[in-house]
Amino acid sequence: MFAGSVGAVLTARMDLSRLREAYEMAGLEEANLADDPVAQFQQWFAEVEAAGYWEPNAMVLSTVAADGSPSARNVLLKRVDERGFVLFTNYTSDKASELEATHRAALTFSWTELRRQVRVVGDAQRLTDEESDRYWTTRPRGSQLGAWSSDQSAVVPDRATLERSFAEQQERWAGREVERPDHWGGYRVRPDTVEFWQGRPDRLHDRLRYRREQDGWVVERRAP
């Protein structure tokens, strides 16, 4: 199975290489942009999905730690609409603590094989309990149990401790639905700026940024 998976990935990369060349030549022009950044993101995301990209919803979530240090990690985008970009986490985690302190976040989507990148900066706010509950019901049971088992970002003595905690939660919730814990839920990042980067020959890349103003979005071309 592993060898087959590697072969599939290599084949996909070869296909993506050809697509990359096409996108590099076509570039990104203001006249071809959607009216708002979410629509443009959804268009690009559909193209990345169609290309067979592995986990196209993977993104780097960047925050600021209490001592002012930058803090970044890979997470998964779970929903995007006109209100913003949604992710889920444990509210006791480092990223949640940092989001609660500043209510600011940056998201980076890196689709390097297609020479594409999207950068999002904006306000971050918790979802309502109802919104988190709706997503919770779609999670695999194992992931639900894992949310109860792990005090995310806390120091643990060894893996056996986590496995014992997971087994305890399996016993606790045996034969019934797993409820969403109060310490787990979502955040929505409402963008102030969204920049679309398309690689071009000779490093004359296209960088087009949507910037929110009171009456809508302004599009600016930035030097590569």
C-alpha positions as CSV (number, residue, x, y, z in Angstrom):
1,M,0.0,0.0,0.0
2,F,2.8,2.4,0.9
3,A,4.6,2.0,-2.4
4,G,1.3,2.5,-4.3
5,S,0.6,5.7,-2.3
6,V,4.0,7.0,-3.2
7,G,3.5,6.2,-6.8
8,A,0.2,8.1,-6.8
9,V,1.8,11.1,-5.2
10,L,4.6,11.2,-7.7
11,T,2.1,10.9,-10.6
12,A,0.1,13.8,-9.1
13,R,3.2,15.9,-8.8
14,M,4.1,15.3,-12.5
15,D,0.6,16.5,-13.4
16,L,0.9,19.5,-11.1
17,S,4.2,20.4,-12.8
18,R,2.5,20.8,-16.1
19,L,-0.3,22.8,-14.5
20,R,2.2,25.0,-12.8
21,E,3.7,25.9,-16.2
22,A,0.3,26.8,-17.5
23,Y,-0.5,29.0,-14.5
24,E,2.9,30.7,-14.7
25,M,2.3,31.7,-18.3
26,A,-1.3,32.8,-17.7
27,G,-0.5,34.8,-14.6
28,L,-3.1,36.7,-12.6
29,E,-4.6,39.9,-13.9
30,E,-6.9,42.4,-12.2
31,A,-9.5,42.0,-14.9
32,N,-9.9,38.3,-14.2
33,L,-10.3,38.7,-10.4
34,A,-13.6,38.0,-8.6
35,D,-15.4,40.9,-6.9
36,D,-14.4,39.7,-3.5
37,P,-11.5,37.7,-2.0
38,V,-13.7,34.8,-0.8
39,A,-15.0,34.2,-4.3
40,Q,-11.5,34.4,-5.7
41,F,-10.3,32.0,-3.0
42,Q,-13.0,29.5,-3.7
43,Q,-12.2,29.6,-7.4
44,W,-8.5,28.9,-6.7
45,F,-9.3,26.2,-4.2
46,A,-11.5,24.4,-6.7
47,E,-8.7,24.4,-9.2
48,V,-6.2,23.1,-6.6
49,E,-8.7,20.3,-5.7
50,A,-9.2,19.4,-9.3
51,A,-5.5,19.1,-9.7
52,G,-5.4,16.3,-7.1
53,Y,-3.5,18.3,-4.5
54,W,-3.0,16.5,-1.2
55,E,-4.9,18.3,1.6
56,P,-5.5,21.6,-0.2
57,N,-7.1,22.9,2.9
58,A,-3.9,22.7,4.9
59,M,-2.8,26.2,6.1
60,V,-0.3,27.8,8.4
61,L,-2.0,29.6,11.3
62,S,0.2,32.4,12.6
63,T,-0.4,34.1,16.0
64,V,1.7,36.1,18.5
65,A,2.8,34.5,21.8
66,A,2.5,36.3,25.1
67,D,6.2,37.3,25.0
68,G,5.8,38.8,21.5
69,S,7.4,35.9,19.7
70,P,5.8,34.7,16.4
71,S,4.0,31.4,16.7
72,A,3.0,29.3,13.7
73,R,1.6,25.8,13.0
74,N,-0.2,23.8,10.3
75,V,-4.0,23.4,10.8
76,L,-6.9,22.6,8.5
77,L,-9.4,25.0,7.0
78,K,-12.9,23.6,7.7
79,R,-15.1,26.2,6.1
80,V,-15.0,29.5,4.2
81,D,-17.8,31.8,3.3
82,E,-18.5,35.5,3.1
83,R,-18.0,35.8,6.9
84,G,-14.5,34.4,6.9
85,F,-12.2,31.3,7.3
86,V,-13.1,28.7,9.9
87,L,-10.8,26.4,11.9
88,F,-11.4,24.2,15.0
89,T,-9.1,23.5,18.0
90,N,-8.9,22.9,21.7
91,Y,-9.5,26.1,23.6
92,T,-6.7,25.2,26.1
93,S,-4.1,25.0,23.3
94,D,-1.3,27.6,22.7
95,K,-3.0,28.8,19.5
96,A,-6.3,29.4,21.2
97,S,-4.7,31.2,24.1
98,E,-2.9,33.5,21.6
99,L,-6.0,34.1,19.6
100,E,-7.9,35.0,22.8
101,A,-5.2,37.5,23.8
102,T,-5.0,39.4,20.5
103,H,-8.0,38.3,18.4
104,R,-5.7,38.6,15.4
105,A,-4.4,35.9,13.0
106,A,-2.7,35.3,9.7
107,L,-3.4,32.3,7.5
108,T,-1.1,31.1,4.7
109,F,-2.0,28.6,2.0
110,S,1.0,27.3,0.1
111,W,0.3,25.4,-3.1
112,T,3.9,25.4,-4.3
113,E,3.5,22.9,-7.1
114,L,1.1,25.3,-8.8
115,R,3.3,28.3,-7.8
116,R,0.5,29.7,-5.8
117,Q,0.1,31.2,-2.3
118,V,-2.7,33.0,-0.5
119,R,-2.2,35.1,2.6
120,V,-5.0,36.1,4.9
121,V,-4.8,38.6,7.8
122,G,-7.7,39.5,10.0
123,D,-9.7,39.4,13.2
124,A,-10.3,36.1,14.9
125,Q,-13.4,35.3,17.0
126,R,-14.9,32.2,18.6
127,L,-17.8,30.6,16.8
128,T,-21.0,30.3,18.7
129,D,-21.7,27.0,20.6
130,E,-24.3,26.2,18.0
131,E,-21.8,26.4,15.1
132,S,-19.2,24.3,17.0
133,D,-21.9,21.7,17.9
134,R,-22.9,21.4,14.2
135,Y,-19.4,20.7,13.1
136,W,-18.7,18.4,16.1
137,T,-21.4,16.0,14.9
138,T,-19.5,15.5,11.6
139,R,-16.3,14.5,13.2
140,P,-15.2,10.8,13.3
141,R,-15.8,9.2,16.7
142,G,-12.1,8.7,17.3
143,S,-11.5,12.4,16.8
144,Q,-14.2,13.2,19.2
145,L,-12.7,10.9,21.9
146,G,-9.3,12.4,21.2
147,A,-10.6,15.9,22.0
148,W,-11.6,14.6,25.4
149,S,-8.4,12.7,25.9
150,S,-5.8,15.4,25.2
151,D,-5.2,18.6,27.1
152,Q,-3.7,20.1,24.0
153,S,-0.2,21.8,24.4
154,A,0.1,20.5,28.0
155,V,3.3,18.6,28.8
156,V,2.7,14.9,29.3
157,P,5.2,12.3,30.7
158,D,4.9,9.8,27.8
159,R,2.6,8.5,25.1
160,A,1.3,5.8,27.4
161,T,-0.4,8.6,29.4
162,L,-2.3,9.7,26.3
163,E,-3.3,6.1,25.4
164,R,-4.6,5.5,28.9
165,S,-6.6,8.7,28.7
166,F,-8.1,7.7,25.4
167,A,-9.0,4.2,26.7
168,E,-10.8,5.9,29.7
169,Q,-12.8,8.1,27.4
170,Q,-13.7,5.1,25.2
171,E,-15.1,3.4,28.3
172,R,-16.8,6.6,29.5
173,W,-18.7,7.1,26.2
174,A,-19.3,3.5,25.3
175,G,-22.8,3.0,23.8
176,R,-23.7,6.6,23.5
177,E,-22.9,9.7,21.4
178,V,-19.8,11.7,22.4
179,E,-20.8,15.2,23.5
180,R,-18.7,18.2,22.5
181,P,-16.5,19.3,25.4
182,D,-16.7,22.9,26.5
183,H,-12.9,23.3,25.9
184,W,-13.2,22.5,22.1
185,G,-14.7,24.6,19.3
186,G,-14.0,26.9,16.4
187,Y,-12.7,30.3,15.4
188,R,-13.5,32.4,12.4
189,V,-10.9,34.7,10.8
190,R,-12.6,37.7,9.2
191,P,-10.1,39.0,6.7
192,D,-8.9,42.6,6.5
193,T,-6.5,41.7,3.6
194,V,-6.2,38.7,1.3
195,E,-3.2,38.5,-1.0
196,F,-3.1,36.1,-4.0
197,W,0.4,35.3,-5.3
198,Q,1.0,33.6,-8.6
199,G,4.5,32.7,-9.6
200,R,5.7,34.0,-13.0
201,P,8.8,33.6,-15.1
202,D,11.9,35.7,-14.3
203,R,10.6,36.3,-10.7
204,L,8.1,38.9,-12.0
205,H,5.4,37.3,-9.9
206,D,1.8,38.5,-9.7
207,R,0.8,39.8,-6.2
208,L,-2.8,41.1,-6.0
209,R,-4.1,42.1,-2.6
210,Y,-7.7,42.7,-1.6
211,R,-7.9,45.3,1.2
212,R,-11.1,45.9,3.1
213,E,-12.5,49.4,3.3
214,Q,-15.8,50.6,4.7
215,D,-17.6,50.4,1.4
216,G,-16.0,47.2,0.1
217,W,-12.8,45.9,-1.2
218,V,-9.9,47.7,-2.9
219,V,-7.5,45.6,-5.1
220,E,-3.8,46.6,-5.2
221,R,-1.0,45.1,-7.2
222,R,2.2,44.8,-5.2
223,A,5.8,44.5,-6.4
224,P,7.1,40.9,-6.3
